[in-house]
Amino acid sequence: MTKNMEIRYDEEADYLEIFVGEPREDYGEHISEDIVIFKYENNDQLYGVGIFNFKKRAANLSDVLSKLPVSIKIEPA
C-alpha cells in the first residue's frame, strides 16, 4: 500500500510537520525540546513528526534527522 507524504510549514510559528498518510487527531510525544513524533493510539505506530524552531535547526539538519526514531527509504515510482 502506498501512502502519500504531506509536509506543512508554518513560517510565523517556524514549525514543520511531516506526515505519512492522513494527519490524524491521535497523540504526539516530545522526544526532545523541539521535536514531536505523532503516533496512532491503537498501535503506537509512527505516522508523523513535528519540528519547532525549524529554521534554526535546519542549519544543522543532520542533527535533527539523527534524533528521529525512523528510517526513510525513497524508491522510484
Secondary structure, DSSP 8 states (H G I E B T S, - for coil): ----EEEEEETTTTEEEEEESS--S-EEEESSSSEEEEE-TTT--EEEEEEESHHHHHTTHHHHHHTSS--------
